[in-house]
């Protein structure tokens, strides 16, 4: 009898375990389909078990975490070469390792790394003195410039710059260093004799590339982001012209309907300046990508003699060459090389033919040149395939070789400029390492998954952020406009999109994305795992420029925090919980991850509720609101909140509003609020 009772108990327990396991299994399938709808297609579309096996639970619950024990095993160490400089004697190559925080000095006689010098966080660019004894390195996330003693391989001084220093150039006498500060949108003039910044000049929006003219009289700085324009107007982006004699801005020129200018170079005679740029079609529906109306890529040419500006297409009618980054001109002024970091190509440009095309444009023989994709045949003589994500380039002083930083291949390619053939590759430490997260980064920066290679994720999210534009994402012009949002620190902040319809990054980047945006095949499950893993675990906010190192608030920020958390108006009325700032914007990400109607919808929107945006490093992301109507944080309340639906604010004084904004500007990475 006892044996029978035990058997019955065991059978009941077994049945319960089976039922619980089966129910858990069915729940996991339901959970998978909810989180990843539209990810898997083809033969396994209707097989739930096959679909979940394709995406893999472990991938989602490992790689999509910002921090985690298992994630550490998926990471590899890479150098990520970003920008280059060649010593005047043509014997040394200087390379900034963006990911390693190291400047590498390579002996070009044997292609061996002879020195590894640790500098600041996220080193960007490097410049070398004429005697080869000093090197200067911008540290974008340390807001500084490292001065390197080349012979001893040591950092001998660190000089404070503006926020996010990137491109840099020495003046003709090597007494001053001009540094483009991306995050503070200005130019530092550094006195090298005193080792301090002596002047700060206002530049365009997010300047990155900078170059001095051959005669030393002018410095040109080009910018990534458009200046703030009127609502639903095309972008225009500034080229800042600095007079080195007076060290003042002499002129501000603008490329219309273009942005993301990364680098600039001069012809040896100094009569022309070349820059790379992107021509976005953000005012027409993005669903017209198959007609070539998402974005195109161009060579910007500035005539320093006439002041005229030209935009010459780099694309072809059925093939696009995405994300041009650097441009370098040979010492004889005959050729220019352009790196396409999204297309993994180098374009070779015949400069004499460019001059001929410019004359034809001036004479009226070529009309609408910036949109004529057949025009590139006139001046592009060759396309040369590269490794993954070619970024900075440099030409040897004798003009014989072009050095190319293939960032995500972790190597330097060496191209013979006469034969246009590769002669060698210089491998950095991670060149032979594979990791899923690195594959995801390569996919993010590559245009191969869009129709005719038109654009990459980077094209709208430069530096893993956003491009400051509002895109038309509906089938009908002007409806359901979408202000591009940052991709920094997305882990644990679902859902996504302004309408909150995408519950995961898997859904965001899956079949819906390929159907409506890229117009090509969806990512395979393995590729999607890699891409989602990279986006959610590897992208961070840069240090907040308004937050102190200790996190201590200024008096204005402290007053602003009190307003942000207030429960009563100035006249003592109770503010309902739903109308308090902190209700919808609680730390650490300052979003409740819910949709709300805050009175900002227009008659062109198909819904009135919008997902609460994050506020971490919000100062980096103008314009604001779902459709980009508000150019400043102040306008959120002074222009678009008449009825106090977007928080109770109409009782605030001007000083109180200023304090509130000071606090909002200081909100940094979520890690400070956990």
C-alpha positions in Angstrom: 0.0 0.0 0.0 2.8 2.3 0.9 4.5 1.7 -2.4 1.4 2.5 -4.3 0.9 5.8 -2.5 4.4 6.8 -3.2 4.0 5.9 -6.9 0.8 7.9 -7.1 2.5 10.9 -5.5 5.4 10.6 -7.9 3.1 10.4 -10.9 1.1 13.5 -9.8 4.4 15.4 -9.2 5.7 14.3 -12.6 2.4 15.4 -14.3 2.5 18.8 -12.5 6.1 19.3 -13.6 5.3 18.3 -17.1 2.3 20.6 -17.2 4.3 23.5 -15.7 7.2 22.9 -18.1 4.8 22.6 -21.1 3.1 25.8 -20.0 6.4 27.5 -19.6 7.5 26.4 -23.0 4.3 27.7 -24.6 4.8 30.9 -22.7 8.3 31.2 -24.0 7.1 30.8 -27.6 4.4 33.5 -27.0 7.0 35.7 -25.4 9.4 35.2 -28.3 6.7 36.0 -30.9 5.7 39.1 -29.0 9.2 40.4 -28.7 10.4 39.5 -32.2 7.4 39.6 -34.5 8.6 39.9 -38.1 12.1 38.8 -37.4 12.2 35.4 -39.2 10.8 34.7 -42.6 11.1 32.0 -45.3 10.8 28.3 -44.7 10.5 28.5 -40.9 8.1 31.4 -40.8 5.2 29.2 -39.6 7.3 26.9 -37.4 7.4 28.5 -33.9 10.0 26.1 -32.5 12.3 26.7 -35.5 11.9 30.4 -35.2 12.9 30.5 -31.5 15.8 28.2 -32.2 16.9 30.7 -35.0 17.1 33.8 -32.8 18.1 31.9 -29.6 17.0 32.9 -26.1 20.7 33.0 -24.9 21.6 35.7 -27.5 18.7 38.0 -26.4 19.3 37.6 -22.7 23.1 37.9 -22.9 24.0 40.3 -25.6 21.2 42.8 -25.0 22.4 43.6 -21.5 24.5 46.7 -20.9 26.5 44.9 -18.2 26.5 41.3 -17.3 28.8 38.4 -16.4 28.2 36.5 -19.7 28.6 39.6 -21.8 32.2 39.9 -20.8 33.0 36.6 -22.5 31.6 37.9 -25.8 33.8 41.0 -25.9 37.2 41.2 -27.6 39.9 43.8 -27.5 40.3 45.9 -30.6 42.4 48.9 -31.6 39.9 50.4 -34.1 42.3 52.6 -36.0 40.5 55.9 -36.8 42.7 58.6 -38.1 46.3 58.8 -39.3 49.3 61.0 -39.8 52.6 60.4 -41.6 55.9 61.9 -40.3 57.5 64.4 -42.8 60.4 62.0 -43.3 58.0 59.3 -44.5 59.4 56.8 -41.9 56.6 56.7 -39.3 52.9 56.3 -39.3 50.8 57.6 -36.4 47.5 55.9 -35.7 44.8 56.8 -33.2 43.2 53.6 -31.7 39.7 54.8 -31.0 38.7 51.8 -28.9 42.0 51.1 -27.2 42.8 54.6 -26.2 46.3 54.3 -27.6 48.3 56.1 -30.2 50.4 53.6 -32.3 53.6 54.6 -34.0 54.5 52.3 -36.9 57.9 52.0 -38.5 57.1 52.1 -42.2 60.5 50.5 -43.1 59.3 47.2 -41.7 55.6 47.9 -40.9 56.0 47.1 -37.2 54.5 48.9 -34.3 57.4 50.4 -32.4 55.5 52.4 -29.8 52.1 52.2 -28.0 51.3 55.4 -26.1 48.2 55.6 -23.9 46.3 58.8 -24.2 42.8 59.9 -23.2 39.4 58.4 -23.9 38.3 57.9 -27.5 41.3 59.5 -29.3 40.2 61.0 -32.5 42.9 62.6 -34.6 46.6 63.2 -34.7 48.9 65.8 -36.1 52.7 65.7 -36.3 55.2 68.6 -36.2 57.5 69.3 -39.2 60.5 68.0 -37.4 58.7 64.8 -36.4 59.5 65.3 -32.7 56.0 66.2 -31.4 52.6 64.6 -32.0 49.3 66.1 -30.9 46.3 63.9 -30.2 42.7 64.9 -29.6 40.9 62.9 -26.9 37.2 63.2 -27.7 35.8 61.8 -24.4 38.5 63.5 -22.2 38.1 67.0 -23.7 41.8 67.3 -24.0 44.8 67.3 -26.3 47.8 65.0 -25.5 51.2 66.3 -26.5 53.5 63.4 -27.3 57.3 63.3 -27.1 57.8 61.0 -30.1 61.5 60.1 -29.4 60.7 58.9 -25.9 57.2 57.6 -26.6 55.7 59.6 -23.7 52.8 62.0 -23.2 54.7 65.1 -22.0 51.6 67.4 -21.5 47.9 67.3 -21.6 46.0 70.5 -22.6 42.4 71.2 -21.9 40.2 71.9 -25.0 36.5 72.3 -25.5 33.9 69.5 -25.5 34.6 66.5 -27.7 37.8 67.6 -29.5 38.2 65.9 -32.9 40.0 67.3 -35.9 43.2 69.4 -35.3 45.7 71.3 -37.4 49.0 73.2 -36.7 49.4 76.7 -38.0 52.2 77.5 -40.4 54.7 78.5 -37.7 53.6 75.7 -35.4 53.0 78.2 -32.6 49.2 77.5 -32.5 47.0 74.5 -32.7 43.5 74.8 -34.0 41.1 72.1 -32.6 37.6 71.4 -33.7 35.4 70.8 -30.6 32.5 68.7 -31.8 30.3 68.7 -28.7 30.6 72.4 -27.9 30.5 73.5 -31.5 33.6 75.7 -31.4 37.3 75.9 -32.2 40.0 76.0 -29.6 43.1 78.0 -30.5 45.9 76.6 -28.3 49.1 78.5 -27.7 51.7 75.8 -27.9 54.4 77.9 -26.3 52.4 78.3 -23.1 50.6 75.0 -23.4 47.1 76.5 -22.9 44.0 77.4 -24.8 44.2 81.1 -25.6 40.9 81.6 -27.5 37.6 79.9 -28.4 35.8 80.6 -31.7 32.2 79.8 -32.4 31.9 77.3 -35.3 29.1 75.4 -37.0 27.1 72.7 -35.4 29.3 69.7 -34.4 32.5 70.6 -36.3 34.8 67.6 -36.9 37.2 68.2 -39.9 39.7 71.0 -40.0 42.5 72.0 -42.4 44.9 74.9 -43.0 45.3 76.4 -46.5 48.6 75.8 -48.2 49.6 79.5 -47.8 48.8 79.3 -44.1 46.3 82.2 -44.1 43.1 80.4 -43.5 41.7 77.4 -41.5 38.6 75.7 -42.7 36.4 73.7 -40.3 33.5 71.6 -41.5 30.5 70.4 -39.4 28.5 67.2 -39.0 25.1 68.7 -38.2 22.9 71.2 -39.8 22.4 74.6 -38.1 18.9 74.8 -36.6 16.5 75.7 -39.4 12.9 76.6 -39.6 10.5 73.7 -39.2 10.2 71.5 -42.3 13.1 73.3 -44.0 16.0 71.4 -45.6 19.3 71.3 -43.6 22.2 73.6 -44.2 25.6 73.0 -42.8 28.4 75.5 -42.0 31.9 75.7 -43.2 33.7 78.1 -40.8 36.6 80.1 -42.4 39.1 81.4 -39.9 41.8 84.1 -40.6 45.0 82.8 -38.9 46.4 86.3 -38.9 43.7 87.7 -36.7 42.6 84.4 -35.2 39.0 85.4 -35.9 36.2 83.9 -37.9 36.3 85.6 -41.3 33.3 84.0 -43.0 30.6 81.4 -42.5 29.6 79.5 -45.7 26.8 77.0 -46.0 26.2 73.9 -48.1 22.4 73.9 -48.6 20.4 70.7 -48.4 23.4 68.8 -47.0 25.0 67.8 -43.8 27.5 65.3 -42.2 30.7 66.9 -43.5 33.4 64.9 -41.8 36.7 66.0 -43.4 38.2 68.7 -45.6 41.4 69.1 -47.7 42.9 71.7 -50.1 44.4 71.4 -53.5 48.2 72.2 -53.4 47.5 75.6 -55.1 44.9 76.4 -52.4 42.3 77.5 -55.0 39.9 74.6 -54.1 38.8 72.9 -50.9 37.1 69.4 -51.0 34.8 68.0 -48.3 32.6 65.0 -48.0 28.9 65.4 -47.4 25.5 63.7 -47.3 22.4 65.0 -49.1 19.3 63.7 -47.1 15.8 63.6 -48.6 14.1 64.0 -45.3 11.3 66.1 -46.5 9.8 63.5 -48.8 8.5 60.0 -47.7 11.3 57.6 -46.8 9.2 54.8 -48.3 10.4 56.1 -51.7 13.8 54.7 -51.1 13.5 52.5 -54.2 13.4 55.8 -56.2 16.7 57.0 -54.7 14.9 59.4 -52.5 16.3 58.6 -49.1 19.8 60.2 -49.3 22.7 60.6 -51.7 26.3 61.3 -51.1 28.5 64.0 -52.6 31.8 65.7 -52.9 31.5 69.3 -51.8 33.8 71.7 -53.6 34.5 75.3 -52.5 36.3 77.7 -54.9 38.4 80.0 -52.6 38.9 82.3 -55.6 35.3 82.9 -56.6 33.5 81.8 -53.4 31.3 79.4 -55.4 30.2 76.1 -53.9 29.4 72.9 -55.8 27.9 69.6 -54.8 29.1 66.8 -57.1 27.5 63.3 -56.7 29.6 60.4 -55.7 26.9 57.8 -56.5 25.8 56.1 -59.6 22.2 55.7 -60.9 21.8 52.2 -59.5 24.6 52.0 -56.9 25.3 54.3 -53.9 28.5 54.8 -52.0 27.4 55.5 -48.5 28.9 57.6 -45.7 31.9 59.3 -47.3 34.3 60.2 -44.4 37.7 61.4 -45.4 39.1 63.1 -48.5 42.8 63.4 -49.4 44.4 65.1 -52.3 47.8 64.1 -53.8 50.7 66.5 -53.7 50.6 67.0 -57.4 46.9 68.1 -57.2 45.8 65.5 -59.8 43.9 63.0 -57.7 41.6 62.9 -54.7 40.8 59.8 -52.7 37.5 59.5 -50.8 36.8 56.8 -48.1 33.2 55.5 -48.0 32.9 54.1 -44.5 29.4 52.7 -45.2 30.2 51.2 -48.5 33.7 49.8 -47.9 35.1 51.6 -50.9 37.6 54.2 -51.9 36.6 56.5 -54.8 39.4 57.9 -57.0 38.7 61.4 -58.3 40.3 63.0 -61.3 40.6 66.7 -60.2 41.2 68.1 -63.7 37.9 66.6 -64.7 36.3 68.1 -61.6 37.5 71.5 -62.7 36.0 70.9 -66.2 32.6 69.9 -64.7 32.7 73.1 -62.6 33.3 75.2 -65.7 30.3 73.5 -67.4 28.1 74.2 -64.4 29.2 77.9 -64.5 28.4 78.1 -68.2 25.0 76.6 -67.8 25.9 73.4 -69.7 25.1 71.2 -66.7 21.9 71.8 -64.7 20.9 70.4 -61.4 24.3 68.8 -61.0 23.9 67.9 -57.4 21.1 65.4 -58.3 22.5 64.0 -61.5 23.9 60.6 -60.5 25.2 60.0 -64.1 27.7 62.9 -63.5 30.0 60.9 -61.4 31.3 59.1 -64.5 32.9 62.3 -65.5 35.4 62.5 -62.6 35.5 59.2 -60.7 38.0 57.0 -62.4 38.0 54.0 -60.1 36.3 52.3 -57.1 38.6 50.3 -54.9 37.2 47.8 -52.4 38.5 48.1 -48.8 38.2 46.3 -45.5 35.4 47.1 -43.1 34.6 50.7 -42.3 37.4 52.7 -43.9 37.8 56.0 -42.0 40.8 58.3 -41.9 43.4 58.4 -44.7 46.8 59.9 -45.2 49.1 60.3 -48.2 52.8 59.9 -47.8 54.7 63.2 -48.3 56.1 62.0 -51.7 52.6 61.1 -52.8 53.5 57.4 -53.5 51.2 55.8 -50.9 47.8 56.2 -49.4 47.3 54.8 -45.9 43.7 53.8 -45.0 42.4 53.1 -41.5 40.1 50.2 -41.9 38.5 50.7 -38.5 36.4 47.5 -38.1 39.0 45.3 -39.8 41.5 46.5 -37.3 44.2 47.1 -39.9 45.9 49.8 -42.1 45.8 49.2 -45.8 48.6 50.6 -48.0 47.6 51.6 -51.5 50.1 52.5 -54.3 48.7 55.8 -55.6 50.2 55.2 -59.1 49.1 51.6 -59.7 46.0 52.0 -57.5 46.8 48.5 -56.2 47.2 47.4 -52.6 50.8 46.6 -51.6 50.4 45.5 -48.0 48.2 45.6 -44.8 49.4 46.5 -41.4 47.5 44.4 -38.8 46.6 45.9 -35.4 46.0 43.7 -32.4 42.4 42.7 -33.2 42.7 42.1 -36.9 42.3 38.3 -36.6 39.7 38.3 -33.8 36.1 37.5 -34.4 33.3 38.3 -32.0 29.5 38.5 -32.5 29.5 42.0 -31.1 32.1 43.2 -33.6 30.1 41.6 -36.4 27.1 43.6 -35.2 29.1 46.8 -35.3 30.2 46.0 -38.8 26.6 45.5 -39.9 25.6 48.8 -38.2 28.1 50.7 -40.2 27.6 48.9 -43.6 25.1 49.9 -46.3 24.9 46.4 -47.9 21.5 45.6 -46.4 19.6 48.5 -48.0 18.2 48.9 -51.5 21.1 49.6 -53.9 23.4 50.2 -50.8 21.8 53.6 -50.2 22.6 54.0 -46.5 23.7 52.4 -43.3 22.4 52.7 -39.7 25.3 55.2 -39.3 23.9 57.4 -42.0 21.0 58.5 -39.8 22.8 57.7 -36.5 26.3 59.1 -36.9 28.6 58.2 -34.0 25.7 56.0 -32.7 23.7 59.1 -32.0 21.2 60.9 -34.3 21.6 63.3 -37.2 19.4 66.1 -35.9 16.8 65.7 -38.7 13.1 64.8 -38.9 12.2 62.2 -41.5 8.9 61.7 -43.3 8.1 58.1 -42.5 4.6 57.8 -44.0 3.4 57.1 -47.5 1.9 60.6 -47.7 4.1 63.7 -47.5 4.1 65.5 -44.2 2.3 62.8 -42.1 3.7 61.0 -39.1 7.0 62.8 -39.1 9.7 61.2 -37.0 12.5 63.1 -35.2 15.5 60.8 -35.2 16.3 59.5 -31.7 19.7 58.6 -30.2 20.8 54.9 -30.0 22.9 55.5 -26.9 22.2 53.3 -23.9 19.0 51.6 -25.1 19.3 48.5 -22.9 16.2 48.0 -20.8 14.3 51.0 -22.2 11.8 49.4 -24.5 9.5 50.0 -26.3 10.8 52.0 -29.2 9.7 54.5 -31.9 7.7 57.6 -31.0 4.5 55.6 -31.3 5.9 52.9 -28.9 4.8 50.1 -31.3 8.1 48.2 -31.3 8.6 46.3 -28.1 12.2 45.3 -28.7 15.2 46.1 -30.9 14.6 42.8 -32.6 11.2 44.1 -33.7 12.6 47.5 -34.6 15.3 46.1 -36.9 13.4 43.0 -38.2 11.0 42.5 -41.0 9.1 45.8 -40.5 12.4 47.7 -40.9 13.2 45.9 -44.2 9.7 46.3 -45.5 9.2 50.0 -44.9 12.7 51.4 -44.7 15.5 49.4 -46.3 13.4 47.7 -49.0 15.6 44.6 -49.2 15.9 41.3 -47.5 15.6 41.2 -43.7 18.6 40.4 -41.6 19.2 36.7 -41.0 18.6 35.6 -37.3 22.4 35.4 -36.8 23.0 38.8 -38.2 20.1 40.3 -36.2 21.5 38.8 -33.0 24.8 40.5 -33.7 23.3 43.8 -34.6 20.9 43.9 -31.6 23.7 42.8 -29.3 25.9 45.7 -30.5 23.2 48.4 -30.3 22.0 47.4 -26.8 25.3 46.6 -25.1 28.1 48.6 -26.7 26.8 52.1 -27.2 27.3 54.6 -24.4 26.7 58.3 -23.8 29.8 60.5 -23.8 30.6 62.3 -20.6 28.0 65.0 -19.9 29.4 68.5 -20.4 27.1 70.1 -17.8 27.6 67.5 -15.0 30.5 67.9 -12.6 32.8 64.9 -12.1 31.5 64.4 -8.6 27.9 64.8 -9.7 27.4 67.7 -7.4 24.8 70.1 -8.8 25.3 73.9 -9.2 22.9 76.2 -7.3 20.9 76.7 -10.5 20.8 73.0 -11.2 19.7 72.3 -7.6 16.9 74.8 -8.0 16.0 73.2 -11.3 15.8 69.8 -9.7 13.4 71.1 -7.1 11.2 72.4 -9.9 11.5 69.1 -11.8 10.2 67.3 -8.7 7.8 69.9 -7.4 4.2 69.0 -6.4 2.8 72.5 -6.1 2.7 75.6 -8.3 4.1 78.9 -7.3 0.6 80.0 -5.9 0.3 76.8 -3.9 -2.0 74.7 -6.1 -1.5 71.0 -6.0 0.0 69.6 -9.2 -1.6 66.3 -10.1 0.7 63.3 -10.1 0.2 62.8 -13.8 1.3 66.4 -14.5 4.5 66.3 -12.5 7.8 66.1 -14.5 9.2 63.3 -12.6 6.1 61.1 -13.0 6.8 60.5 -16.7 10.5 61.1 -16.4 11.8 59.0 -13.4 15.5 58.0 -13.2 17.6 56.3 -14.2 16.6 56.8 -17.8 14.1 59.5 -17.0 11.3 57.8 -18.9 8.3 55.8 -17.7 8.4 53.9 -21.0 4.7 54.7 -21.6 2.7 56.7 -24.1 1.0 60.0 -23.2 -1.0 62.7 -24.9 0.9 65.9 -24.0 -0.9 68.1 -26.5 1.9 68.1 -29.2 0.1 66.1 -31.9 -0.9 68.0 -35.0 -3.6 67.3 -37.7 -0.9 65.6 -39.7 -0.3 62.9 -37.0 -2.2 59.6 -37.0 -2.2 59.3 -33.2 -2.1 61.7 -30.3 0.0 59.7 -27.8 3.7 59.6 -28.0 6.3 57.5 -26.1 8.1 59.4 -23.3 11.7 60.1 -24.5 14.8 59.6 -22.4 16.4 62.7 -20.9 20.0 61.4 -20.5 22.3 63.8 -22.2 19.3 65.5 -23.7 21.4 68.6 -24.5 23.0 66.6 -27.4 19.7 66.1 -29.2 18.0 69.2 -30.6 15.6 69.7 -32.1 12.9 68.3 -29.8 9.4 66.7 -29.8 8.3 63.8 -32.0 8.4 65.9 -35.2 11.3 68.2 -34.3 9.3 71.4 -34.1 11.1 72.7 -31.0 14.6 73.9 -31.7 15.3 74.4 -28.0 14.3 73.0 -24.7 12.8 76.3 -23.7 10.4 76.2 -26.6 8.9 73.0 -25.2 7.1 75.1 -22.7 7.1 78.7 -24.0 5.8 77.8 -27.5 4.2 74.3 -27.4 2.6 74.0 -24.0 -0.2 76.6 -23.8 -2.6 74.3 -21.9 -0.1 72.8 -19.5 -0.6 69.4 -20.9 3.2 68.8 -21.2 3.8 69.4 -17.5 2.5 72.4 -15.5 4.8 75.2 -16.5 2.9 78.3 -17.3 3.2 79.6 -13.7 7.0 79.5 -13.8 9.1 82.7 -13.9 11.8 83.1 -16.6 14.4 82.4 -13.9 12.7 79.2 -12.8 12.5 78.0 -16.4 16.2 78.7 -16.8 16.9 76.7 -13.7 14.8 73.8 -14.9 16.7 73.7 -18.2 20.0 73.9 -16.3 19.0 70.8 -14.4 17.8 69.0 -17.6 21.1 69.7 -19.3 23.0 68.1 -16.4 21.2 64.7 -16.6 23.9 62.3 -17.6 24.2 58.6 -18.2 21.7 56.3 -16.5 24.6 54.7 -14.5 24.8 57.7 -12.3 21.2 57.2 -11.1 20.9 53.5 -10.5 
